[in-house]
């Protein structure tokens, strides 16, 4: 294992492969209300306990008829039918219709057993109170949804590992499934470390800064389907750091340690991580900027990441690692970020051997073309990201991009 003073960097993709080699998550399932299950991941296949629709129903406002009674009907030679009455919504037909009869029905209404078609209102007209004429023939099954046509009883509704969308919630409730088995969301513990850190609500003393990493990382975790667990702030003292890390590690499924991962005499993070269990630190140093001093570890079958304390560095490197871990826990690949083509407004240089991420602001030229303007600033200012519309990725060993290059911008 490389020493903390002279670590060798590893591409992010290789670091993710290390996690995959050493971590095989087995998330538990829990029963939750369907109505509150948006974006949750199904733990098992879901089959319909009933058919949908449960009865034959009309797709239009019109007249339920026997199709054979309308054969040959036209504008010039209409078919005359006796009107049996009206079926109100939410009611079942009390009687069947006999040959030569019709029943006024509304969209979604239940057809009488003897009716096999529905004539649209515009294809019929009233002659008198008890009689109508049909101006167009209706074939059996026309304007009718058969029972079970949408979903048959016992049919697979949604497969395991499916992420529930709004329409899925409606579909499950439509067949009477008011509870589902969903994978438990991974608990992502976030521990900040540093004597200079204070909670966001605190009044700052000289030399203090507010801890924002715990909150940006929590938001990132929640966005990707995890349950964040903020573990507070550890002091720059090895025992306090170790105790808080051990307590947080026991309470979570993925642990993020923010700060203390840079190469310095006060770096306790490697020792703290290795004290959490085997195999411990797998890699110290990623070929990415920002985020080079990041630590990759697996301890007792749980992933642990030592992140830089720099707010921009911590967020951007976590953005590359955490969605993969959450997706692996839930058995799903993370959705790729949305991208947009843009023309780079100025040259961007990059050092060979690392991947660079640069905030950019998107504007529109007079001819409608999208332009990407790099947002430069001190690397520890979160406002460089707030002012940005996206991120430009400069791949390993490309040396950067020339002004005017067409590039892909990841939207943020």
BALUM-432916 format. One line per 10 residues: number of its first residue (from 1); their letters; for each residue z, y, x of C-alpha. Coordinates in Angstrom, 3 decimals. Example, Ala and Ser with C-alpha at 12.3 -4.5 7.8 and 13.67 -1.06 7.14 Angstrom:
2
1) as) 7.800,-4.500,12.300; 7.140,-1.060,13.670
END
This chain:
412
1) xxxxxxxxxx) 0.000,0.000,0.000; -0.957,3.386,1.511; 1.897,5.641,2.552; 2.657,8.665,0.374; 1.777,10.953,3.265; -1.751,9.604,3.798; -3.005,8.118,0.551; -6.567,6.955,-0.025; -8.220,8.169,-3.207; -9.857,5.878,-5.776
11) xxxxxxxxxx) -12.487,6.725,-8.420; -11.066,7.041,-11.929; -13.159,4.125,-13.211; -11.644,1.865,-10.538; -8.158,3.084,-11.432; -8.762,2.144,-15.067; -9.927,-1.280,-13.914; -6.600,-1.686,-12.114; -4.774,-1.118,-15.388; -7.002,-3.687,-17.091
21) xxxxxxxxxx) -6.274,-6.266,-14.393; -2.509,-5.882,-14.580; -1.899,-5.079,-18.248; -2.605,-7.188,-21.327; -0.958,-5.368,-24.249; 0.230,-7.293,-27.289; 1.030,-4.662,-29.897; 3.173,-5.636,-32.886; 2.071,-5.057,-36.471; 3.869,-3.203,-39.230
31) xxxxxxxxxx) 3.433,-2.878,-42.980; 2.601,0.655,-44.081; 1.535,2.346,-47.305; -2.243,2.452,-47.660; -2.087,6.053,-48.824; -0.490,7.035,-45.484; -2.642,4.844,-43.241; -5.378,7.298,-42.241; -6.598,6.636,-38.666; -4.384,3.574,-38.303
41) xxxxxxxxxx) -5.801,0.333,-36.895; -5.800,-2.790,-39.062; -3.936,-5.738,-37.574; -5.783,-8.341,-39.665; -8.834,-8.788,-41.853; -8.392,-7.423,-45.370; -9.842,-9.352,-48.317; -10.137,-8.064,-51.853; -7.668,-9.612,-54.325; -9.985,-8.736,-57.213
51) xxxxxxxxxx) -13.580,-7.949,-58.037; -14.967,-4.424,-58.265; -15.873,-3.379,-60.806; -13.650,-5.595,-62.894; -16.064,-5.356,-65.834; -19.696,-4.486,-66.515; -20.009,-0.745,-66.841; -22.576,1.917,-67.536; -23.945,4.109,-64.762; -25.110,6.815,-67.193
61) xxxxxxxxxx) -24.241,8.545,-70.444; -26.270,6.782,-73.119; -26.408,3.898,-75.566; -25.361,0.314,-74.868; -28.021,-1.949,-76.350; -29.553,-5.376,-76.268; -32.539,-4.849,-74.008; -34.739,-7.037,-76.184; -34.256,-4.575,-79.087; -36.011,-1.850,-77.075
71) xxxxxxxxxx) -39.016,-3.778,-75.798; -42.221,-1.856,-76.488; -40.425,1.369,-77.403; -42.241,4.585,-76.521; -42.551,8.249,-77.557; -45.275,7.376,-80.029; -43.699,4.140,-81.242; -39.901,4.370,-80.981; -37.458,1.556,-81.705; -34.957,2.299,-84.464
81) xxxxxxxxxx) -31.347,1.161,-83.996; -28.224,1.480,-86.071; -25.456,3.440,-84.276; -22.298,1.352,-84.266; -20.062,4.188,-83.081; -18.745,5.589,-79.801; -16.800,3.900,-77.018; -14.300,6.319,-75.527; -13.524,6.283,-71.807; -10.689,4.004,-70.794
91) xxxxxxxxxx) -11.111,1.800,-73.888; -12.456,-1.730,-74.154; -15.038,-2.453,-76.907; -13.355,-3.824,-80.000; -16.461,-5.590,-81.250; -19.819,-6.750,-79.946; -23.028,-5.165,-81.136; -25.402,-7.201,-83.256; -29.169,-7.275,-83.000; -30.616,-3.868,-83.881
101) xxxxxxxxxx) -27.410,-1.987,-83.057; -26.359,0.470,-80.333; -23.060,1.894,-79.110; -22.643,5.385,-77.662; -21.186,4.939,-74.163; -20.266,7.220,-71.253; -20.697,6.859,-67.495; -18.248,4.230,-66.278; -17.635,2.852,-69.757; -17.226,-0.891,-70.358
111) xxxxxxxxxx) -20.192,-2.619,-72.026; -19.688,-4.886,-75.036; -20.242,-8.548,-74.169; -23.489,-8.732,-76.137; -25.031,-5.583,-74.595; -27.098,-6.002,-71.442; -28.642,-2.545,-70.902; -27.989,1.155,-71.393; -30.565,3.662,-72.652; -30.081,7.141,-71.176
121) xxxxxxxxxx) -29.308,9.928,-73.664; -32.544,11.731,-72.814; -34.541,8.649,-73.802; -33.089,8.568,-77.307; -32.547,10.954,-80.192; -30.478,10.983,-83.346; -32.281,10.570,-86.657; -29.209,10.814,-88.837; -25.497,10.156,-88.565; -25.854,6.394,-88.299
131) xxxxxxxxxx) -29.286,5.850,-86.758; -31.065,6.646,-83.485; -34.537,6.113,-82.167; -35.206,4.787,-78.658; -38.146,6.457,-76.917; -38.296,4.216,-73.857; -37.673,0.512,-73.292; -34.623,-0.584,-71.258; -34.835,-3.827,-69.299; -31.805,-6.124,-69.210
141) xxxxxxxxxx) -29.453,-4.856,-66.482; -30.886,-1.333,-66.487; -28.239,1.379,-65.897; -25.551,-1.298,-65.653; -23.260,-2.274,-62.757; -22.344,-5.937,-63.035; -18.757,-7.124,-62.631; -18.096,-7.794,-58.963; -21.323,-6.096,-57.878; -19.521,-3.753,-55.472
151) xxxxxxxxxx) -16.915,-6.220,-54.188; -16.432,-9.872,-55.097; -12.928,-11.319,-55.374; -11.924,-12.691,-51.968; -14.648,-10.790,-50.120; -13.922,-9.224,-46.745; -13.251,-5.541,-47.325; -12.446,-4.395,-43.778; -12.166,-6.325,-40.489; -9.231,-6.361,-38.082
161) xxxxxxxxxx) -9.177,-3.597,-35.478; -10.941,-1.269,-37.923; -9.777,2.337,-37.832; -9.100,3.518,-41.368; -11.202,6.456,-42.614; -10.722,8.462,-45.830; -13.274,6.310,-47.683; -11.493,3.160,-46.500; -8.230,4.384,-48.019; -10.023,4.859,-51.328
171) xxxxxxxxxx) -11.683,1.459,-51.168; -8.429,-0.356,-50.467; -6.638,1.396,-53.294; -9.569,0.669,-55.623; -8.919,-3.062,-55.283; -5.153,-2.679,-55.641; -4.202,-2.933,-51.960; -1.378,-0.420,-51.679; 0.007,-1.739,-48.367; -1.737,-2.866,-45.185
181) xxxxxxxxxx) -0.771,-4.502,-41.909; -1.501,-2.016,-39.145; -0.958,-2.154,-35.415; 2.072,-0.177,-34.359; 1.063,3.005,-32.601; 1.818,2.896,-28.873; 4.827,4.980,-27.965; 3.882,7.300,-25.116; 6.956,8.543,-23.284; 6.626,11.839,-21.400
191) xxxxxxxxxx) 9.207,12.849,-18.814; 8.938,16.164,-16.975; 10.655,16.733,-13.657; 11.556,19.931,-11.813; 14.508,22.275,-11.341; 12.215,25.186,-12.195; 11.414,23.850,-15.682; 12.995,25.047,-18.920; 12.329,24.122,-22.566; 9.717,26.352,-24.259
201) xxxxxxxxxx) 12.330,27.947,-26.510; 14.640,28.922,-23.622; 15.110,32.404,-22.213; 13.844,32.219,-18.646; 15.860,33.096,-15.589; 14.006,34.429,-12.542; 12.067,31.633,-10.845; 11.939,29.454,-14.004; 8.851,28.406,-15.983; 8.495,26.814,-19.393
211) xxxxxxxxxx) 7.691,23.112,-19.547; 4.387,22.926,-21.420; 3.195,19.591,-20.013; 5.408,17.614,-22.350; 3.735,19.300,-25.308; 0.105,19.270,-24.171; 0.442,15.588,-23.235; 2.160,14.844,-26.544; -0.710,16.462,-28.407; -3.250,14.472,-26.379
221) xxxxxxxxxx) -1.422,11.221,-27.114; -1.185,11.975,-30.825; -4.848,12.959,-31.009; -5.823,9.500,-29.751; -3.580,7.532,-32.093; -0.310,7.223,-30.198; 3.241,8.254,-31.056; 4.520,10.697,-28.395; 8.106,10.570,-27.262; 9.270,13.596,-25.277
231) xxxxxxxxxx) 12.002,12.493,-22.877; 13.224,15.872,-21.681; 13.382,17.366,-18.185; 14.764,15.596,-15.133; 16.301,17.486,-12.262; 14.881,17.383,-8.738; 17.498,14.797,-7.882; 16.585,11.162,-7.409; 19.443,9.711,-9.475; 18.878,11.948,-12.507
241) xxxxxxxxxx) 15.138,11.332,-12.292; 15.661,7.568,-12.019; 18.127,7.346,-14.888; 15.979,9.376,-17.260; 12.853,7.427,-16.280; 14.578,4.077,-16.850; 15.909,5.130,-20.249; 12.514,6.470,-21.307; 10.705,3.417,-19.946; 12.826,1.142,-22.135
251) xxxxxxxxxx) 11.940,3.177,-25.231; 8.169,3.441,-24.809; 4.989,1.408,-24.280; 3.261,3.815,-21.878; 5.188,6.168,-19.583; 3.918,9.473,-18.202; 5.874,11.224,-15.453; 4.874,14.845,-14.989; 5.498,16.443,-11.570; 6.712,15.016,-8.309
261) xxxxxxxxxx) 3.485,13.114,-7.611; 2.158,15.419,-4.886; 2.522,14.441,-1.243; 5.686,16.195,-0.135; 9.108,15.518,1.264; 10.586,15.919,-2.228; 8.346,13.307,-3.815; 10.588,10.892,-5.659; 8.031,9.642,-8.138; 6.801,6.616,-6.149
271) xxxxxxxxxx) 10.368,5.408,-5.627; 11.272,5.994,-9.265; 8.197,4.116,-10.500; 8.713,1.188,-8.119; 12.280,0.948,-9.396; 11.024,0.331,-12.939; 9.717,-3.164,-12.184; 6.928,-5.259,-10.693; 4.247,-4.846,-9.510; 4.943,-1.090,-9.415
281) xxxxxxxxxx) 2.603,1.451,-7.839; -0.989,0.199,-7.707; -2.697,3.353,-6.469; -1.679,6.791,-5.264; -4.570,9.202,-5.301; -7.670,9.611,-7.503; -11.071,10.891,-6.439; -10.980,13.676,-8.986; -10.243,17.393,-9.058; -7.975,18.418,-10.568
291) xxxxxxxxxx) -5.628,15.441,-10.440; -6.010,14.005,-6.938; -2.291,13.104,-6.364; -2.018,11.015,-9.556; -0.122,7.712,-9.306; -1.294,4.576,-11.151; 1.263,1.840,-11.828; 2.152,-1.105,-14.035; 5.829,-2.058,-14.287; 7.017,-5.076,-16.249
301) xxxxxxxxxx) 3.756,-5.163,-18.238; 3.819,-1.443,-19.085; 1.467,1.239,-17.698; 3.073,4.145,-15.854; 1.249,7.259,-14.661; 2.652,9.812,-12.250; 0.891,13.079,-13.073; 0.799,16.352,-11.163; 3.098,19.066,-12.448; 0.239,21.564,-12.573
311) xxxxxxxxxx) -0.456,21.999,-16.328; -4.259,21.998,-16.026; -4.285,19.108,-13.566; -1.884,17.052,-15.684; -3.872,17.549,-18.875; -7.323,16.978,-17.388; -6.414,13.821,-15.516; -4.442,12.458,-18.485; -7.544,13.125,-20.598; -9.402,10.664,-18.364
321) xxxxxxxxxx) -6.711,7.966,-18.374; -4.611,8.085,-21.525; -7.350,7.537,-24.174; -8.384,4.370,-22.318; -4.826,3.034,-22.331; -4.245,3.857,-25.995; -7.581,2.319,-26.935; -6.816,-0.829,-24.949; -3.417,-1.114,-26.632; -5.069,-0.858,-30.056
331) xxxxxxxxxx) -7.972,-3.133,-29.153; -10.606,-0.408,-29.490; -12.763,1.549,-27.109; -11.981,5.268,-27.253; -14.683,7.322,-28.895; -16.751,9.186,-26.305; -16.277,12.950,-26.344; -18.936,15.081,-28.003; -21.366,16.620,-25.523; -23.855,19.454,-25.591
341) xxxxxxxxxx) -26.805,20.239,-23.336; -26.594,23.642,-21.638; -28.185,25.568,-18.788; -25.767,26.370,-15.967; -25.518,30.113,-15.342; -24.606,29.851,-11.657; -24.383,27.387,-8.827; -21.418,24.990,-8.802; -20.432,23.389,-5.500; -18.585,20.094,-5.169
351) xxxxxxxxxx) -17.079,18.147,-2.288; -18.628,14.775,-1.535; -16.343,11.885,-2.428; -14.694,13.298,-5.503; -15.443,14.005,-9.157; -14.913,17.611,-10.247; -14.103,18.914,-13.716; -14.790,22.574,-14.343; -13.984,24.555,-17.526; -17.001,26.401,-18.935
361) xxxxxxxxxx) -17.628,28.901,-21.705; -20.712,28.376,-23.858; -22.874,31.290,-24.955; -26.272,31.569,-26.587; -29.178,33.359,-24.898; -31.593,35.621,-26.773; -34.089,32.748,-26.952; -31.482,30.462,-28.531; -30.782,28.379,-25.424; -27.150,27.405,-24.760
371) xxxxxxxxxx) -25.747,28.714,-21.478; -22.707,27.345,-19.613; -20.657,29.921,-17.709; -17.952,28.467,-15.408; -14.423,29.747,-16.095; -12.785,30.363,-12.737; -9.102,31.005,-12.312; -5.974,29.774,-10.629; -5.700,26.033,-11.199; -2.202,26.224,-12.661
381) xxxxxxxxxx) -3.123,28.527,-15.550; -3.523,26.751,-18.877; -5.470,29.770,-20.113; -8.504,28.686,-18.097; -8.727,25.837,-20.613; -7.884,28.011,-23.595; -10.777,30.329,-22.701; -13.169,27.385,-22.253; -15.425,25.698,-24.812; -16.034,22.599,-22.738
391) xxxxxxxxxx) -15.819,20.828,-19.408; -18.538,20.255,-16.846; -18.254,16.948,-15.012; -19.656,16.948,-11.482; -20.029,13.246,-10.540; -19.024,11.740,-7.223; -21.215,12.546,-4.233; -23.632,14.860,-6.054; -22.721,17.973,-4.084; -22.706,20.086,-7.254
401) xxxxxxxxxx) -25.387,21.702,-9.422; -27.806,24.515,-8.758; -27.977,27.566,-11.010; -30.289,26.875,-13.940; -29.589,23.138,-14.017; -29.483,21.476,-17.437; -26.106,19.793,-17.704; -24.009,17.899,-20.249; -20.891,19.751,-21.361; -18.018,17.807,-22.908
411) xx) -16.671,19.792,-25.858; -12.922,20.417,-25.910
END
